[in-house]
Structures are given as C-alpha cells and as structure tokens.
C-alpha cells in the first residue's frame, strides 16, 4: 500500500470513527452519564484532549486493524479485529473507571464496553469498505 493510500485511508478512518463515536456520545452516552456523573462532568468539554483522542485512536485503528484488513482483503477481519480493539481499549478504560470512580456504575461500564465494540467495529468496516472503492 502506497503512502498516499495510507494517508487517504487514515483520514477516512478518522472521519468515520469520529462521526460514529460522536453520534454515540450525543445520542446515548449523555443520557447514561447525566444522572450518575453530573458532579464530575465539565459543563463545557476541553476540545484539545478530544481532538488528540480521535487522532490517536484512528491511528491505532489504522495500524492494528485497517491496514492488515486491507492487506488481507478481508471485511470480516476489519469487523472482528476492530470490535476486539474496541473491547480492549474502551474496556480497559471503563474497567479502571469502575474501580476508581465512585459513581461509575455497572451500566456505564457495560455501555462503554459496548460502545467500544460497536464504534470500532463499525468504523473499521466502513473505512475498509470505502477503501475498497479507491
């Protein structure tokens, strides 16, 4: 895969992941977090860590999922390993929060892990599908 293809594929992955994850945040997470975490949530979020998260996470998806899926020409690899990447990343974050944050409920923990599975798996599938069109 040429550098220009990887560059384009990275931005496709970044865009897809950001859109899918933000849809989850605004449609589902706010309702779940609202009651339990009001005291620790900022009224206005800090944009710099958010941007850095999306840049870094999309790069992780590229390195560990999208490029290997592209090289093996496998949509199922993109979906399956993307979902596993989501379990490992969102799961470790949420499990540590469950252990250390008083109001991090089991519902929030399970929702976050499900979020990781869905947003990572779907993002990788869509990015892979779009990459096949180029």
N, CA, C and O atoms as CSV, one atom per row, in Angstrom:
chain,resi,resn,atom,element,x,y,z
A,1,UNK,N,N,0.858,-1.171,0.000
A,1,UNK,CA,C,0.000,0.000,0.000
A,1,UNK,C,C,0.902,1.230,0.000
A,1,UNK,O,O,1.783,1.360,0.850
A,2,UNK,N,N,0.684,2.116,-0.938
A,2,UNK,CA,C,1.478,3.332,-1.056
A,2,UNK,C,C,1.156,4.311,0.071
A,2,UNK,O,O,0.084,4.262,0.673
A,3,UNK,N,N,2.110,5.199,0.339
A,3,UNK,CA,C,1.916,6.181,1.406
A,3,UNK,C,C,0.670,7.024,1.156
A,3,UNK,O,O,-0.081,7.304,2.090
A,4,UNK,N,N,0.442,7.429,-0.078
A,4,UNK,CA,C,-0.733,8.255,-0.386
A,4,UNK,C,C,-2.028,7.508,-0.088
A,4,UNK,O,O,-3.005,8.113,0.354
A,5,UNK,N,N,-2.045,6.192,-0.327
A,5,UNK,CA,C,-3.224,5.389,0.002
A,5,UNK,C,C,-3.422,5.323,1.519
A,5,UNK,O,O,-4.544,5.453,2.009
A,6,UNK,N,N,-2.331,5.121,2.254
A,6,UNK,CA,C,-2.414,5.072,3.714
A,6,UNK,C,C,-2.876,6.410,4.271
A,6,UNK,O,O,-3.679,6.462,5.202
A,7,UNK,N,N,-2.365,7.487,3.694
A,7,UNK,CA,C,-2.742,8.831,4.131
A,7,UNK,C,C,-4.241,9.050,3.937
A,7,UNK,O,O,-4.923,9.520,4.848
A,8,UNK,N,N,-4.747,8.717,2.771
A,8,UNK,CA,C,-6.176,8.854,2.487
A,8,UNK,C,C,-6.995,7.929,3.382
A,8,UNK,O,O,-8.031,8.330,3.913
A,9,UNK,N,N,-6.538,6.717,3.546
A,9,UNK,CA,C,-7.242,5.750,4.380
A,9,UNK,C,C,-7.282,6.199,5.836
A,9,UNK,O,O,-8.278,5.981,6.525
A,10,UNK,N,N,-6.201,6.827,6.310
A,10,UNK,CA,C,-6.191,7.350,7.681
A,10,UNK,C,C,-7.289,8.389,7.860
A,10,UNK,O,O,-8.021,8.351,8.849
A,11,UNK,N,N,-7.411,9.315,6.916
A,11,UNK,CA,C,-8.422,10.366,7.062
A,11,UNK,C,C,-9.836,9.830,6.903
A,11,UNK,O,O,-10.769,10.348,7.516
A,12,UNK,N,N,-10.000,8.814,6.097
A,12,UNK,CA,C,-11.305,8.151,6.018
A,12,UNK,C,C,-11.629,7.514,7.368
A,12,UNK,O,O,-12.735,7.672,7.886
A,13,UNK,N,N,-10.657,6.792,7.936
A,13,UNK,CA,C,-10.841,6.150,9.233
A,13,UNK,C,C,-11.128,7.185,10.315
A,13,UNK,O,O,-12.038,7.005,11.124
A,14,UNK,N,N,-10.362,8.258,10.329
A,14,UNK,CA,C,-10.559,9.332,11.309
A,14,UNK,C,C,-11.963,9.924,11.198
A,14,UNK,O,O,-12.640,10.109,12.209
A,15,UNK,N,N,-12.395,10.216,9.990
A,15,UNK,CA,C,-13.724,10.814,9.788
A,15,UNK,C,C,-14.833,9.854,10.209
A,15,UNK,O,O,-15.757,10.245,10.922
A,16,UNK,N,N,-14.746,8.608,9.773
A,16,UNK,CA,C,-15.786,7.635,10.094
A,16,UNK,C,C,-15.849,7.393,11.597
A,16,UNK,O,O,-16.929,7.425,12.187
A,17,UNK,N,N,-14.684,7.147,12.226
A,17,UNK,CA,C,-14.665,6.890,13.659
A,17,UNK,C,C,-15.208,8.077,14.445
A,17,UNK,O,O,-16.000,7.902,15.371
A,18,UNK,N,N,-14.787,9.279,14.077
A,18,UNK,CA,C,-15.243,10.481,14.788
A,18,UNK,C,C,-16.751,10.628,14.678
A,18,UNK,O,O,-17.414,10.896,15.680
A,19,UNK,N,N,-17.301,10.461,13.499
A,19,UNK,CA,C,-18.750,10.599,13.302
A,19,UNK,C,C,-19.517,9.535,14.097
A,19,UNK,O,O,-20.473,9.857,14.803
A,20,UNK,N,N,-19.102,8.278,13.983
A,20,UNK,CA,C,-19.818,7.197,14.674
A,20,UNK,C,C,-19.719,7.377,16.191
A,20,UNK,O,O,-20.712,7.211,16.900
A,21,UNK,N,N,-18.525,7.715,16.690
A,21,UNK,CA,C,-18.354,7.873,18.133
A,21,UNK,C,C,-19.134,9.075,18.660
A,21,UNK,O,O,-19.756,8.987,19.719
A,22,UNK,N,N,-19.112,10.184,17.945
A,22,UNK,CA,C,-19.853,11.359,18.405
A,22,UNK,C,C,-21.364,11.125,18.369
A,22,UNK,O,O,-22.092,11.633,19.222
A,23,UNK,N,N,-21.829,10.369,17.396
A,23,UNK,CA,C,-23.251,10.009,17.388
A,23,UNK,C,C,-23.594,9.238,18.657
A,23,UNK,O,O,-24.619,9.497,19.288
A,24,UNK,N,N,-22.738,8.293,19.030
A,24,UNK,CA,C,-22.952,7.521,20.262
A,24,UNK,C,C,-22.958,8.455,21.469
A,24,UNK,O,O,-23.831,8.364,22.332
A,25,UNK,N,N,-21.975,9.352,21.519
A,25,UNK,CA,C,-21.859,10.271,22.663
A,25,UNK,C,C,-23.119,11.118,22.807
A,25,UNK,O,O,-23.675,11.222,23.900
A,26,UNK,N,N,-23.569,11.719,21.717
A,26,UNK,CA,C,-24.692,12.641,21.807
A,26,UNK,C,C,-26.051,11.958,21.893
A,26,UNK,O,O,-26.990,12.525,22.452
A,27,UNK,N,N,-26.170,10.757,21.352
A,27,UNK,CA,C,-27.459,10.086,21.373
A,27,UNK,C,C,-27.642,9.135,22.555
A,27,UNK,O,O,-28.769,8.923,23.001
A,28,UNK,N,N,-26.569,8.566,23.062
A,28,UNK,CA,C,-26.694,7.548,24.107
A,28,UNK,C,C,-25.969,7.921,25.395
A,28,UNK,O,O,-26.572,7.915,26.468
A,29,UNK,N,N,-24.690,8.243,25.300
A,29,UNK,CA,C,-23.869,8.439,26.499
A,29,UNK,C,C,-24.363,9.560,27.401
A,29,UNK,O,O,-24.345,9.418,28.624
A,30,UNK,N,N,-24.795,10.647,26.832
A,30,UNK,CA,C,-25.259,11.766,27.661
A,30,UNK,C,C,-26.400,11.353,28.581
A,30,UNK,O,O,-26.462,11.785,29.732
A,31,UNK,N,N,-27.287,10.532,28.082
A,31,UNK,CA,C,-28.408,10.064,28.908
A,31,UNK,C,C,-27.914,9.161,30.038
A,31,UNK,O,O,-28.396,9.249,31.167
A,32,UNK,N,N,-26.965,8.306,29.731
A,32,UNK,CA,C,-26.440,7.379,30.740
A,32,UNK,C,C,-25.604,8.089,31.800
A,32,UNK,O,O,-25.719,7.797,32.990
A,33,UNK,N,N,-24.770,9.018,31.363
A,33,UNK,CA,C,-23.854,9.682,32.287
A,33,UNK,C,C,-24.521,10.780,33.093
A,33,UNK,O,O,-24.133,11.055,34.229
A,34,UNK,N,N,-25.512,11.395,32.509
A,34,UNK,CA,C,-26.140,12.567,33.112
A,34,UNK,C,C,-26.441,12.454,34.592
A,34,UNK,O,O,-25.956,13.272,35.373
A,35,UNK,N,N,-27.208,11.490,34.999
A,35,UNK,CA,C,-27.594,11.368,36.398
A,35,UNK,C,C,-26.467,10.941,37.307
A,35,UNK,O,O,-26.326,11.476,38.407
A,36,UNK,N,N,-25.668,9.995,36.878
A,36,UNK,CA,C,-24.637,9.428,37.738
A,36,UNK,C,C,-23.394,10.296,37.860
A,36,UNK,O,O,-22.770,10.339,38.921
A,37,UNK,N,N,-23.033,10.979,36.800
A,37,UNK,CA,C,-21.736,11.657,36.787
A,37,UNK,C,C,-21.816,13.183,36.718
A,37,UNK,O,O,-20.822,13.843,36.416
A,38,UNK,N,N,-22.987,13.742,36.995
A,38,UNK,CA,C,-23.156,15.202,36.897
A,38,UNK,C,C,-22.093,15.970,37.674
A,38,UNK,O,O,-21.585,16.981,37.189
A,39,UNK,N,N,-21.754,15.507,38.861
A,39,UNK,CA,C,-20.827,16.254,39.716
A,39,UNK,C,C,-19.405,16.287,39.175
A,39,UNK,O,O,-18.648,17.203,39.497
A,40,UNK,N,N,-19.029,15.311,38.363
A,40,UNK,CA,C,-17.652,15.299,37.873
A,40,UNK,C,C,-17.517,15.681,36.395
A,40,UNK,O,O,-16.401,15.844,35.902
A,41,UNK,N,N,-18.636,15.824,35.687
A,41,UNK,CA,C,-18.576,16.221,34.283
A,41,UNK,C,C,-18.430,17.730,34.148
A,41,UNK,O,O,-19.037,18.494,34.899
A,42,UNK,N,N,-17.636,18.139,33.204
A,42,UNK,CA,C,-17.480,19.570,32.905
A,42,UNK,C,C,-18.751,20.084,32.220
A,42,UNK,O,O,-19.424,19.350,31.496
A,43,UNK,N,N,-19.055,21.328,32.457
A,43,UNK,CA,C,-20.180,21.946,31.751
A,43,UNK,C,C,-19.834,22.098,30.269
A,43,UNK,O,O,-20.691,21.935,29.401
A,44,UNK,N,N,-18.575,22.411,29.996
A,44,UNK,CA,C,-18.090,22.553,28.630
A,44,UNK,C,C,-16.810,21.737,28.517
A,44,UNK,O,O,-15.875,21.933,29.292
A,45,UNK,N,N,-16.768,20.818,27.548
A,45,UNK,CA,C,-15.595,19.950,27.466
A,45,UNK,C,C,-14.402,20.672,26.859
A,45,UNK,O,O,-14.549,21.645,26.120
A,46,UNK,N,N,-13.221,20.173,27.190
A,46,UNK,CA,C,-11.953,20.702,26.698
A,46,UNK,C,C,-11.673,20.052,25.339
A,46,UNK,O,O,-11.508,18.834,25.259
A,47,UNK,N,N,-11.619,20.843,24.288
A,47,UNK,CA,C,-11.538,20.331,22.924
A,47,UNK,C,C,-10.194,19.686,22.595
A,47,UNK,O,O,-10.154,18.748,21.798
A,48,UNK,N,N,-9.094,20.156,23.181
A,48,UNK,CA,C,-7.770,19.637,22.833
A,48,UNK,C,C,-7.644,18.142,23.128
A,48,UNK,O,O,-7.225,17.395,22.244
A,49,UNK,N,N,-7.989,17.669,24.334
A,49,UNK,CA,C,-7.907,16.221,24.562
A,49,UNK,C,C,-8.839,15.419,23.655
A,49,UNK,O,O,-8.517,14.293,23.275
A,50,UNK,N,N,-9.976,15.985,23.312
A,50,UNK,CA,C,-10.912,15.291,22.423
A,50,UNK,C,C,-10.282,15.100,21.047
A,50,UNK,O,O,-10.325,14.003,20.491
A,51,UNK,N,N,-9.704,16.155,20.502
A,51,UNK,CA,C,-9.062,16.075,19.188
A,51,UNK,C,C,-7.894,15.089,19.224
A,51,UNK,O,O,-7.745,14.270,18.317
A,52,UNK,N,N,-7.072,15.164,20.262
A,52,UNK,CA,C,-5.942,14.247,20.387
A,52,UNK,C,C,-6.411,12.793,20.494
A,52,UNK,O,O,-5.801,11.895,19.912
A,53,UNK,N,N,-7.496,12.567,21.241
A,53,UNK,CA,C,-8.042,11.207,21.348
A,53,UNK,C,C,-8.416,10.674,19.976
A,53,UNK,O,O,-8.021,9.564,19.620
A,54,UNK,N,N,-9.178,11.449,19.193
A,54,UNK,CA,C,-9.623,10.964,17.892
A,54,UNK,C,C,-8.453,10.731,16.947
A,54,UNK,O,O,-8.453,9.751,16.202
A,55,UNK,N,N,-7.459,11.610,16.961
A,55,UNK,CA,C,-6.270,11.428,16.119
A,55,UNK,C,C,-5.542,10.142,16.505
A,55,UNK,O,O,-5.187,9.342,15.639
A,56,UNK,N,N,-5.322,9.947,17.798
A,56,UNK,CA,C,-4.587,8.771,18.270
A,56,UNK,C,C,-5.376,7.478,18.048
A,56,UNK,O,O,-4.812,6.472,17.617
A,57,UNK,N,N,-6.660,7.504,18.337
A,57,UNK,CA,C,-7.456,6.284,18.209
A,57,UNK,C,C,-7.543,5.856,16.749
A,57,UNK,O,O,-7.418,4.670,16.443
A,58,UNK,N,N,-7.754,6.803,15.853
A,58,UNK,CA,C,-7.817,6.473,14.422
A,58,UNK,C,C,-6.482,5.910,13.946
A,58,UNK,O,O,-6.456,5.010,13.106
A,59,UNK,N,N,-5.378,6.427,14.472
A,59,UNK,CA,C,-4.069,5.892,14.116
A,59,UNK,C,C,-3.933,4.448,14.612
A,59,UNK,O,O,-3.399,3.595,13.903
A,60,UNK,N,N,-4.410,4.177,15.818
A,60,UNK,CA,C,-4.415,2.806,16.333
A,60,UNK,C,C,-5.256,1.880,15.469
A,60,UNK,O,O,-4.844,0.757,15.181
A,61,UNK,N,N,-6.417,2.335,15.058
A,61,UNK,CA,C,-7.261,1.534,14.170
A,61,UNK,C,C,-6.541,1.251,12.849
A,61,UNK,O,O,-6.622,0.144,12.318
A,62,UNK,N,N,-5.844,2.247,12.330
A,62,UNK,CA,C,-5.096,2.071,11.080
A,62,UNK,C,C,-4.015,1.012,11.230
A,62,UNK,O,O,-3.922,0.085,10.425
A,63,UNK,N,N,-3.199,1.158,12.270
A,63,UNK,CA,C,-2.046,0.275,12.449
A,63,UNK,C,C,-2.467,-1.159,12.745
A,63,UNK,O,O,-1.933,-2.101,12.160
A,64,UNK,N,N,-3.421,-1.322,13.650
A,64,UNK,CA,C,-3.750,-2.654,14.141
A,64,UNK,C,C,-4.913,-3.334,13.423
A,64,UNK,O,O,-5.089,-4.547,13.538
A,65,UNK,N,N,-5.707,-2.558,12.685
A,65,UNK,CA,C,-6.897,-3.171,12.065
A,65,UNK,C,C,-6.994,-2.889,10.568
A,65,UNK,O,O,-7.001,-3.825,9.768
A,66,UNK,N,N,-7.069,-1.641,10.182
A,66,UNK,CA,C,-7.407,-1.295,8.802
A,66,UNK,C,C,-6.343,-1.744,7.803
A,66,UNK,O,O,-6.676,-2.379,6.802
A,67,UNK,N,N,-5.082,-1.432,8.051
A,67,UNK,CA,C,-4.031,-1.836,7.102
A,67,UNK,C,C,-3.940,-3.360,7.005
A,67,UNK,O,O,-3.876,-3.885,5.893
A,68,UNK,N,N,-3.932,-4.102,8.141
A,68,UNK,CA,C,-3.942,-5.568,7.993
A,68,UNK,C,C,-5.194,-6.094,7.263
A,68,UNK,O,O,-5.104,-7.044,6.486
A,69,UNK,N,N,-6.341,-5.483,7.512
A,69,UNK,CA,C,-7.568,-5.905,6.806
A,69,UNK,C,C,-7.445,-5.609,5.319
A,69,UNK,O,O,-7.838,-6.419,4.479
A,70,UNK,N,N,-6.901,-4.452,5.005
A,70,UNK,CA,C,-6.694,-4.074,3.600
A,70,UNK,C,C,-5.735,-5.054,2.931
A,70,UNK,O,O,-5.984,-5.516,1.818
A,71,UNK,N,N,-4.630,-5.368,3.624
A,71,UNK,CA,C,-3.625,-6.282,3.060
A,71,UNK,C,C,-4.169,-7.697,2.870
A,71,UNK,O,O,-3.779,-8.390,1.931
A,72,UNK,N,N,-5.065,-8.125,3.753
A,72,UNK,CA,C,-5.648,-9.463,3.610
A,72,UNK,C,C,-6.963,-9.432,2.830
A,72,UNK,O,O,-7.581,-10.469,2.588
A,73,UNK,N,N,-7.376,-8.234,2.445
A,73,UNK,CA,C,-8.612,-8.039,1.681
A,73,UNK,C,C,-9.801,-8.698,2.375
A,73,UNK,O,O,-10.573,-9.430,1.754
A,74,UNK,N,N,-9.938,-8.423,3.693
A,74,UNK,CA,C,-10.968,-9.098,4.471
A,74,UNK,C,C,-11.828,-8.118,5.274
A,74,UNK,O,O,-11.366,-7.507,6.237
A,75,UNK,N,N,-13.065,-7.986,4.860
A,75,UNK,CA,C,-14.021,-7.183,5.613
A,75,UNK,C,C,-14.242,-7.795,6.998
A,75,UNK,O,O,-14.372,-7.069,7.983
A,76,UNK,N,N,-14.283,-9.121,7.073
A,76,UNK,CA,C,-14.526,-9.787,8.362
A,76,UNK,C,C,-13.385,-9.543,9.340
A,76,UNK,O,O,-13.611,-9.440,10.546
A,77,UNK,N,N,-12.170,-9.451,8.831
A,77,UNK,CA,C,-11.037,-9.101,9.694
A,77,UNK,C,C,-11.240,-7.695,10.240
A,77,UNK,O,O,-11.038,-7.452,11.430
A,78,UNK,N,N,-11.638,-6.775,9.378
A,78,UNK,CA,C,-11.863,-5.387,9.801
A,78,UNK,C,C,-12.934,-5.310,10.887
A,78,UNK,O,O,-12.766,-4.601,11.879
A,79,UNK,N,N,-14.016,-6.027,10.703
A,79,UNK,CA,C,-15.103,-6.010,11.687
A,79,UNK,C,C,-14.666,-6.687,12.986
A,79,UNK,O,O,-14.804,-6.114,14.067
A,80,UNK,N,N,-14.143,-7.903,12.877
A,80,UNK,CA,C,-13.804,-8.693,14.062
A,80,UNK,C,C,-12.669,-8.101,14.884
A,80,UNK,O,O,-12.795,-7.940,16.098
A,81,UNK,N,N,-11.571,-7.780,14.233
A,81,UNK,CA,C,-10.427,-7.221,14.965
A,81,UNK,C,C,-10.746,-5.792,15.394
A,81,UNK,O,O,-10.278,-5.347,16.442
A,82,UNK,N,N,-11.527,-5.075,14.610
A,82,UNK,CA,C,-11.972,-3.737,15.026
A,82,UNK,C,C,-12.788,-3.808,16.304
A,82,UNK,O,O,-12.586,-3.005,17.215
A,83,UNK,N,N,-13.711,-4.764,16.382
A,83,UNK,CA,C,-14.515,-4.942,17.592
A,83,UNK,C,C,-13.639,-5.340,18.778
A,83,UNK,O,O,-13.842,-4.844,19.886
A,84,UNK,N,N,-12.665,-6.230,18.560
A,84,UNK,CA,C,-11.742,-6.607,19.632
A,84,UNK,C,C,-10.905,-5.420,20.097
A,84,UNK,O,O,-10.695,-5.236,21.296
A,85,UNK,N,N,-10.428,-4.619,19.152
A,85,UNK,CA,C,-9.675,-3.414,19.502
A,85,UNK,C,C,-10.543,-2.514,20.385
A,85,UNK,O,O,-10.055,-1.923,21.349
A,86,UNK,N,N,-11.823,-2.414,20.052
A,86,UNK,CA,C,-12.752,-1.623,20.853
A,86,UNK,C,C,-12.952,-2.183,22.248
A,86,UNK,O,O,-13.014,-1.427,23.218
A,87,UNK,N,N,-13.055,-3.508,22.361
A,87,UNK,CA,C,-13.184,-4.133,23.683
A,87,UNK,C,C,-11.953,-3.825,24.527
A,87,UNK,O,O,-12.075,-3.419,25.683
A,88,UNK,N,N,-10.776,-4.016,23.954
A,88,UNK,CA,C,-9.544,-3.832,24.717
A,88,UNK,C,C,-9.334,-2.382,25.132
A,88,UNK,O,O,-8.944,-2.115,26.268
A,89,UNK,N,N,-9.585,-1.456,24.235
A,89,UNK,CA,C,-9.313,-0.050,24.545
A,89,UNK,C,C,-10.392,0.564,25.432
A,89,UNK,O,O,-10.087,1.093,26.500
A,90,UNK,N,N,-11.622,0.498,25.007
A,90,UNK,CA,C,-12.703,1.067,25.813
A,90,UNK,C,C,-12.907,0.254,27.090
A,90,UNK,O,O,-13.251,0.804,28.136
A,91,UNK,N,N,-12.692,-1.058,26.998
A,91,UNK,CA,C,-12.863,-1.915,28.165
A,91,UNK,C,C,-11.870,-1.610,29.265
A,91,UNK,O,O,-12.251,-1.516,30.432
A,92,UNK,N,N,-10.596,-1.452,28.913
A,92,UNK,CA,C,-9.604,-1.148,29.953
A,92,UNK,C,C,-9.904,0.199,30.598
A,92,UNK,O,O,-9.799,0.348,31.816
A,93,UNK,N,N,-10.270,1.163,29.792
A,93,UNK,CA,C,-10.627,2.483,30.320
A,93,UNK,C,C,-11.817,2.388,31.278
A,93,UNK,O,O,-11.780,2.923,32.386
A,94,UNK,N,N,-12.850,1.712,30.842
A,94,UNK,CA,C,-14.072,1.654,31.641
A,94,UNK,C,C,-13.916,0.794,32.896
A,94,UNK,O,O,-14.480,1.121,33.941
A,95,UNK,N,N,-13.164,-0.288,32.806
A,95,UNK,CA,C,-12.939,-1.125,33.981
A,95,UNK,C,C,-12.136,-0.381,35.051
A,95,UNK,O,O,-12.428,-0.494,36.241
A,96,UNK,N,N,-11.130,0.373,34.627
A,96,UNK,CA,C,-10.357,1.179,35.589
A,96,UNK,C,C,-11.252,2.250,36.210
A,96,UNK,O,O,-11.177,2.498,37.413
A,97,UNK,N,N,-12.093,2.882,35.402
A,97,UNK,CA,C,-13.020,3.877,35.948
A,97,UNK,C,C,-13.981,3.244,36.943
A,97,UNK,O,O,-14.297,3.848,37.968
A,98,UNK,N,N,-14.444,2.048,36.655
A,98,UNK,CA,C,-15.349,1.342,37.576
A,98,UNK,C,C,-14.651,1.079,38.908
A,98,UNK,O,O,-15.279,1.114,39.966
A,99,UNK,N,N,-13.362,0.819,38.843
A,99,UNK,CA,C,-12.600,0.530,40.061
A,99,UNK,C,C,-12.258,1.790,40.854
A,99,UNK,O,O,-12.047,1.719,42.065
A,100,UNK,N,N,-12.201,2.951,40.177
A,100,UNK,CA,C,-11.684,4.149,40.849
A,100,UNK,C,C,-12.665,5.306,40.991
A,100,UNK,O,O,-12.446,6.187,41.822
A,101,UNK,N,N,-13.733,5.332,40.213
A,101,UNK,CA,C,-14.692,6.441,40.271
A,101,UNK,C,C,-15.973,5.946,40.940
A,101,UNK,O,O,-16.619,5.008,40.475
A,102,UNK,N,N,-16.312,6.595,42.027
A,102,UNK,CA,C,-17.438,6.159,42.858
A,102,UNK,C,C,-18.734,5.966,42.071
A,102,UNK,O,O,-19.398,4.940,42.222
A,103,UNK,N,N,-19.093,6.909,41.257
A,103,UNK,CA,C,-20.374,6.863,40.557
A,103,UNK,C,C,-20.306,6.201,39.178
A,103,UNK,O,O,-21.258,6.297,38.404
A,104,UNK,N,N,-19.207,5.540,38.866
A,104,UNK,CA,C,-19.093,4.839,37.583
A,104,UNK,C,C,-19.830,3.511,37.730
A,104,UNK,O,O,-19.266,2.524,38.204
A,105,UNK,N,N,-21.072,3.499,37.326
A,105,UNK,CA,C,-21.941,2.348,37.572
A,105,UNK,C,C,-21.626,1.189,36.633
A,105,UNK,O,O,-20.912,1.339,35.641
A,106,UNK,N,N,-22.170,0.054,36.970
A,106,UNK,CA,C,-22.013,-1.118,36.108
A,106,UNK,C,C,-22.665,-0.863,34.748
A,106,UNK,O,O,-22.158,-1.308,33.718
A,107,UNK,N,N,-23.773,-0.155,34.749
A,107,UNK,CA,C,-24.446,0.177,33.489
A,107,UNK,C,C,-23.553,1.034,32.609
A,107,UNK,O,O,-23.452,0.793,31.406
A,108,UNK,N,N,-22.904,2.032,33.195
A,108,UNK,CA,C,-21.996,2.883,32.425
A,108,UNK,C,C,-20.820,2.055,31.914
A,108,UNK,O,O,-20.424,2.182,30.755
A,109,UNK,N,N,-20.270,1.215,32.772
A,109,UNK,CA,C,-19.137,0.380,32.382
A,109,UNK,C,C,-19.503,-0.508,31.185
A,109,UNK,O,O,-18.781,-0.543,30.189
A,110,UNK,N,N,-20.623,-1.220,31.291
A,110,UNK,CA,C,-21.036,-2.106,30.207
A,110,UNK,C,C,-21.379,-1.329,28.940
A,110,UNK,O,O,-21.095,-1.783,27.832
A,111,UNK,N,N,-21.988,-0.160,29.105
A,111,UNK,CA,C,-22.307,0.686,27.962
A,111,UNK,C,C,-21.039,1.143,27.249
A,111,UNK,O,O,-20.983,1.155,26.019
A,112,UNK,N,N,-20.033,1.514,28.016
A,112,UNK,CA,C,-18.767,1.943,27.415
A,112,UNK,C,C,-18.101,0.808,26.647
A,112,UNK,O,O,-17.576,1.017,25.554
A,113,UNK,N,N,-18.122,-0.380,27.214
A,113,UNK,CA,C,-17.516,-1.521,26.524
A,113,UNK,C,C,-18.290,-1.818,25.236
A,113,UNK,O,O,-17.686,-2.081,24.197
A,114,UNK,N,N,-19.608,-1.777,25.304
A,114,UNK,CA,C,-20.434,-1.966,24.113
A,114,UNK,C,C,-20.154,-0.868,23.088
A,114,UNK,O,O,-20.089,-1.127,21.886
A,115,UNK,N,N,-19.993,0.344,23.575
A,115,UNK,CA,C,-19.652,1.464,22.696
A,115,UNK,C,C,-18.355,1.173,21.955
A,115,UNK,O,O,-18.279,1.380,20.743
A,116,UNK,N,N,-17.341,0.700,22.658
A,116,UNK,CA,C,-16.064,0.390,22.020
A,116,UNK,C,C,-16.202,-0.663,20.943
A,116,UNK,O,O,-15.630,-0.535,19.861
A,117,UNK,N,N,-16.963,-1.710,21.242
A,117,UNK,CA,C,-17.181,-2.785,20.278
A,117,UNK,C,C,-17.861,-2.239,19.023
A,117,UNK,O,O,-17.419,-2.485,17.901
A,118,UNK,N,N,-18.941,-1.497,19.236
A,118,UNK,CA,C,-19.741,-1.014,18.107
A,118,UNK,C,C,-19.009,0.050,17.298
A,118,UNK,O,O,-18.885,-0.079,16.080
A,119,UNK,N,N,-18.523,1.100,17.959
A,119,UNK,CA,C,-17.924,2.192,17.183
A,119,UNK,C,C,-16.650,1.748,16.485
A,119,UNK,O,O,-16.376,2.189,15.368
A,120,UNK,N,N,-15.864,0.883,17.121
A,120,UNK,CA,C,-14.631,0.424,16.479
A,120,UNK,C,C,-14.935,-0.547,15.344
A,120,UNK,O,O,-14.386,-0.415,14.250
A,121,UNK,N,N,-15.802,-1.518,15.594
A,121,UNK,CA,C,-16.154,-2.482,14.554
A,121,UNK,C,C,-16.819,-1.836,13.349
A,121,UNK,O,O,-16.460,-2.122,12.207
A,122,UNK,N,N,-17.785,-0.968,13.603
A,122,UNK,CA,C,-18.484,-0.283,12.509
A,122,UNK,C,C,-17.530,0.649,11.762
A,122,UNK,O,O,-17.532,0.684,10.532
A,123,UNK,N,N,-16.729,1.394,12.493
A,123,UNK,CA,C,-15.789,2.326,11.855
A,123,UNK,C,C,-14.805,1.586,10.958
A,123,UNK,O,O,-14.530,2.019,9.839
A,124,UNK,N,N,-14.279,0.475,11.448
A,124,UNK,CA,C,-13.334,-0.299,10.644
A,124,UNK,C,C,-14.013,-0.900,9.419
A,124,UNK,O,O,-13.431,-0.924,8.334
A,125,UNK,N,N,-15.226,-1.380,9.587
A,125,UNK,CA,C,-15.963,-1.950,8.453
A,125,UNK,C,C,-16.220,-0.899,7.385
A,125,UNK,O,O,-15.998,-1.142,6.199
A,126,UNK,N,N,-16.687,0.267,7.807
A,126,UNK,CA,C,-16.989,1.337,6.844
A,126,UNK,C,C,-15.711,1.847,6.182
A,126,UNK,O,O,-15.681,2.046,4.967
A,127,UNK,N,N,-14.659,2.059,6.969
A,127,UNK,CA,C,-13.387,2.528,6.401
A,127,UNK,C,C,-12.828,1.505,5.412
A,127,UNK,O,O,-12.335,1.866,4.344
A,128,UNK,N,N,-12.910,0.224,5.781
A,128,UNK,CA,C,-12.450,-0.833,4.869
A,128,UNK,C,C,-13.272,-0.817,3.586
A,128,UNK,O,O,-12.718,-0.871,2.489
A,129,UNK,N,N,-14.591,-0.744,3.724
A,129,UNK,CA,C,-15.474,-0.738,2.548
A,129,UNK,C,C,-15.158,0.438,1.630
A,129,UNK,O,O,-15.057,0.278,0.413
A,130,UNK,N,N,-15.006,1.606,2.215
A,130,UNK,CA,C,-14.674,2.798,1.411
A,130,UNK,C,C,-13.315,2.632,0.755
A,130,UNK,O,O,-13.130,3.030,-0.395
A,131,UNK,N,N,-12.354,2.047,1.477
A,131,UNK,CA,C,-11.008,1.855,0.905
A,131,UNK,C,C,-11.029,0.952,-0.309
A,131,UNK,O,O,-10.197,1.096,-1.205
A,132,UNK,N,N,-11.966,0.024,-0.350
A,132,UNK,CA,C,-12.065,-0.891,-1.484
A,132,UNK,C,C,-12.581,-0.201,-2.741
A,132,UNK,O,O,-12.433,-0.726,-3.844
A,133,UNK,N,N,-13.178,0.960,-2.579
A,133,UNK,CA,C,-13.719,1.701,-3.716
A,133,UNK,C,C,-12.646,2.553,-4.389
A,133,UNK,O,O,-12.871,3.078,-5.480
A,134,UNK,N,N,-11.489,2.696,-3.757
A,134,UNK,CA,C,-10.399,3.519,-4.311
A,134,UNK,C,C,-9.378,2.675,-5.016
A,134,UNK,O,O,-8.396,3.202,-5.540
